[in-house]
Amino acid sequence: MTLQDLSPASTDAPTEPARAEESPDEAEAQLTAVAGTRTAARRTTVTFYLSETLRNRARAAYRSTSFEEKDSSWSEMLNKALIAEVERREAEYNRGEMFAASEAPLTPGRPIGF
């Protein structure tokens, strides 16, 4: 499996509506750069909580390294981090295979027993 196999999520705002010269299919299949690759993917927003300290640390890392890492945006860096963790878990718990994707909502609230 490679990074190209994963559909990236994004924290950017949704893509712009289709322009008159674009067909709806072309507008939906926007090209998104993630981890140095280009893949056609429908983008979505994700909201989650993190500590202010971690956010500031990540922003400092982005500001200090985005040019060298060729990050086109803050969202691209966050996509790279998420992909790295997903691939680690797939390797550890699913023999390197992708887990079956689902549109089902996640269970709300805190997990019990941690």
Contact map, one row per residue, 1 for C-alpha under 8 A:
111110000000000000000000000000000000000000000000000000000000000000000000000000000000000000000001110000000000000000
111111000000000000000000000000000000000000000000000000000000000000000000000000000000000000000000000000000000000000
111111000000000000000000000000000010100000000000000000000000000000000000000000000010000000000000000000000000000000
111111100000000000000000000000000000111000000000000000000000000000000000000000000000000000000000000000000000000000
111111100000000000000000000000000000000000000000000000000000000000000000000000000000000000000000000000000000000000
011111110000000000000000000000000000000000000000000000000000000000000000000000000010000000000000000000000000000000
000111111000000000000000000000000000001010000000000000000000000000000000000000000000000000000000000000000000000000
000001111100000000000000000000000100000010100000000000000000000000000000000000100010000000000000000000000000000000
000000111110000000000000000000000000000000111100000000000000000000000000000000100000000000000000000000000000000000
000000011111000000000000000000000000000000111100000000000000000000000000001101100000000000000000000000000000000000
000000001111100000000000000000000000000000011110000000000000000000000000001001000000000000000000000000000000000000
000000000111110000000000000000000000000000011000000000000000000000000000001000000000000000000000000000000000000000
000000000011111000000000000000000000000000011000000000000000000000000000000000000000000000000000000000000000000000
000000000001111100000000000000000000000000111000000000000000000000000000000000000000000000000000000000000000000000
000000000000111110000000000000000000000000100000000000000000000000000000000000000000000000000000000000000000000000
000000000000011111000000000000000000000000000000000000000000000000000000000000000000000000000000000000000000000000
000000000000001111100000001000000000000000000000000000000000000000000000000000000000000000000000000000000000000000
000000000000000111110111001000000000000000000000000000000000000000000000000000000000000000000000000000000000000000
000000000000000011111100001000000000000000000000000000000000000000000000000000000000000000000000000000000000000000
000000000000000001111110000000000000000000000000000000000000000000000000000000000000000000000000000000000000000000
000000000000000000111110000000000000000000000000000000000000000000000000000000000000000000000000000000000000000000
000000000000000001111111011000000000000000000000000000000000000000000000000000000000000000000000000000000000000000
000000000000000001011111111000000000000000000000000000000000000000000000000000000000000000000000000000000000000000
000000000000000001000111111100000000000000000000000000000000000000000000000000000000000000000000000000000000000000
000000000000000000000011111110000000000000000000000000000000000000000000000000000000000000000000000000000000000000
000000000000000000000111111111000000000000000000000000000000000000000000000000000000000000000000000000000000000000
000000000000000011100111111111000000000000000000000000000000000000000000000000000000000000000000000000000000000000
000000000000000000000001111111000000000011000000000000000000000000000000000000000000000000000000000000000000000000
000000000000000000000000111111100000000111000000000000000000000000000000000000000000000000000000000000000000000000
000000000000000000000000011111110000000111000000000000000000000000000000000000000000000000000000000000000000000000
000000000000000000000000000011111000011110000000000000000000000000000000000000000000000000000000000000000000000000
000000000000000000000000000001111100011110000000000000000000000000000000000000000000000000000000000000000000000000
000000000000000000000000000000111111111000000000000000000000000000000001000100000000000000000000000000000000000000
000000010000000000000000000000011111111000000000000000000000000000000000000100110000000000000000000000000000000000
001000000000000000000000000000001111100000000000000000000000000000000010000110110000000000000000000000000000000000
000000000000000000000000000000001111110000000000000000000000000000000100000000000000000000000000000000000000000000
001100000000000000000000000000001111111000000000000000000000000000000000000000000000000000000000000000000000000000
000100000000000000000000000000111101111100000000000000000000000000000000000000000000000000000000000000000000000000
000100100000000000000000000000111100111110000000000000000000000000000000000000000000000000000000000000000000000000
000000000000000000000000000011110000011111000000000000000000000000000000000000000000000000000000000000000000000000
000000110000000000000000000111110000001111100000000000000000000000000000000000000000000000000000000000000000000000
000000000000000000000000000111000000000111110000000000000000000000000000000000000000000000000000000000000000000000
000000011100011000000000000000000000000011111000000000000000000000000000000000000000000000000000000000000000000000
000000001111110000000000000000000000000001111100000000000000000000000000000000000000000000000000000000000000000000
000000001111110000000000000000000000000000111110000000000000000000000000000000000000000000000000000000000000000000
000000001110000000000000000000000000000000011111000000000000000000000000000000000000000000000000000000000000000000
000000000010000000000000000000000000000000001111100000000000000000000000000000000000000000000000000000000000000000
000000000000000000000000000000000000000000000111110000000000000000000000000000000000000000000000000000000000000000
000000000000000000000000000000000000000000000011111000000000000000000000000000000000000000000000000000000000000000
000000000000000000000000000000000000000000000001111101100000000000000000000000000000000000000000000000000000000000
000000000000000000000000000000000000000000000000111111100000000000000000000000000000000000000000000000000000000000
000000000000000000000000000000000000000000000000011111110000000000000000000000000000000000000000000000000000000000
000000000000000000000000000000000000000000000000001111111000000000000000000000000000000000000000000000000000000000
000000000000000000000000000000000000000000000000011111111100000000000000000000000000000000000000000000000000000000
000000000000000000000000000000000000000000000000011111111110000000000000000000000000000000000000000000000000000000
000000000000000000000000000000000000000000000000000111111111000000000000000000000000000000000000000000000000000000
000000000000000000000000000000000000000000000000000011111111100000000000000000000000000000000000000000000000000000
000000000000000000000000000000000000000000000000000001111111110000000000000000000000000000000000000000000000000000
000000000000000000000000000000000000000000000000000000111111111000000000010000000000000000000000000000000000000000
000000000000000000000000000000000000000000000000000000011111111100000000000000000000000000000000000000000000000000
000000000000000000000000000000000000000000000000000000001111111111000000000000000000000000000000000000000000000000
000000000000000000000000000000000000000000000000000000000111111111000000010010000000000000000000000000000000000000
000000000000000000000000000000000000000000000000000000000011111111000000000000000000000000000000000000000000000000
000000000000000000000000000000000000000000000000000000000001111111100000000000000000000000000000000000000000000000
000000000000000000000000000000000000000000000000000000000000111111111000000000000000000000000000000000000000000000
000000000000000000000000000000000000000000000000000000000000111111111111100010000000000000000000000000000000000000
000000000000000000000000000000000000000000000000000000000000000111111110000000000000000000000000000000000000000000
000000000000000000000000000000000000000000000000000000000000000011111110000000000000000000000000000000000000000000
000000000000000000000000000000000000000000000000000000000000000011111110000000000000000000000000000000000000000000
000000000000000000000000000000000001000000000000000000000000000001111111000000000000000000000000000000000000000000
000000000000000000000000000000000010000000000000000000000000000001111111110110000000000000000000000000000000000000
000000000000000000000000000000001000000000000000000000000000000001000111110100000000000000000000000000000000000000
000000000000000000000000000000000000000000000000000000000000000001000011111110000000000000000000000000000000000000
000000000000000000000000000000000000000000000000000000000010010000000011111111000000000000000000000000000000000000
000000000111000000000000000000000000000000000000000000000000000000000000111111100000000000000000000000000000000000
000000000100000000000000000000001110000000000000000000000000000000000011111111110000000000000000000000000000000000
000000000000000000000000000000000010000000000000000000000000010001000010111111111000000000000000000000000000000000
000000000110000000000000000000000000000000000000000000000000000000000000011111111100000000000000000000000000000000
000000011100000000000000000000000110000000000000000000000000000000000000001111111110000000000000000000000000000000
000000000000000000000000000000000110000000000000000000000000000000000000000111111111000000000000000000000000000000
000000000000000000000000000000000000000000000000000000000000000000000000000011111111100000000000000000000000000000
000000000000000000000000000000000000000000000000000000000000000000000000000001111111110000000000000000000000000000
001001010000000000000000000000000000000000000000000000000000000000000000000000111111111000000000000000000000000000
000000000000000000000000000000000000000000000000000000000000000000000000000000011111111100000000000000000000000000
000000000000000000000000000000000000000000000000000000000000000000000000000000001111111110000000000000000000000000
000000000000000000000000000000000000000000000000000000000000000000000000000000000111111111000000000000000000000000
000000000000000000000000000000000000000000000000000000000000000000000000000000000011111111100001010000000000000000
000000000000000000000000000000000000000000000000000000000000000000000000000000000001111111110000000000000000000000
000000000000000000000000000000000000000000000000000000000000000000000000000000000000111111111100000000000000000000
000000000000000000000000000000000000000000000000000000000000000000000000000000000000011111111111111000000000000000
000000000000000000000000000000000000000000000000000000000000000000000000000000000000001111111111100000000000000000
000000000000000000000000000000000000000000000000000000000000000000000000000000000000000111111111000000000000000000
000000000000000000000000000000000000000000000000000000000000000000000000000000000000000011111111000000000000000000
000000000000000000000000000000000000000000000000000000000000000000000000000000000000000011111111111000000000000000
000000000000000000000000000000000000000000000000000000000000000000000000000000000000000001111111100000000000000000
100000000000000000000000000000000000000000000000000000000000000000000000000000000000001001111111110000000000000000
100000000000000000000000000000000000000000000000000000000000000000000000000000000000000001100111111000000000000000
100000000000000000000000000000000000000000000000000000000000000000000000000000000000001001000101111100000000000000
000000000000000000000000000000000000000000000000000000000000000000000000000000000000000001000100111110000000000000
000000000000000000000000000000000000000000000000000000000000000000000000000000000000000000000000011111000000000000
000000000000000000000000000000000000000000000000000000000000000000000000000000000000000000000000001111100000000000
000000000000000000000000000000000000000000000000000000000000000000000000000000000000000000000000000111110000000000
000000000000000000000000000000000000000000000000000000000000000000000000000000000000000000000000000011111000000000
000000000000000000000000000000000000000000000000000000000000000000000000000000000000000000000000000001111100000000
000000000000000000000000000000000000000000000000000000000000000000000000000000000000000000000000000000111110000000
000000000000000000000000000000000000000000000000000000000000000000000000000000000000000000000000000000011111000000
000000000000000000000000000000000000000000000000000000000000000000000000000000000000000000000000000000001111100000
000000000000000000000000000000000000000000000000000000000000000000000000000000000000000000000000000000000111110000
000000000000000000000000000000000000000000000000000000000000000000000000000000000000000000000000000000000011111000
000000000000000000000000000000000000000000000000000000000000000000000000000000000000000000000000000000000001111100
000000000000000000000000000000000000000000000000000000000000000000000000000000000000000000000000000000000000111111
000000000000000000000000000000000000000000000000000000000000000000000000000000000000000000000000000000000000011111
000000000000000000000000000000000000000000000000000000000000000000000000000000000000000000000000000000000000001111
000000000000000000000000000000000000000000000000000000000000000000000000000000000000000000000000000000000000001111
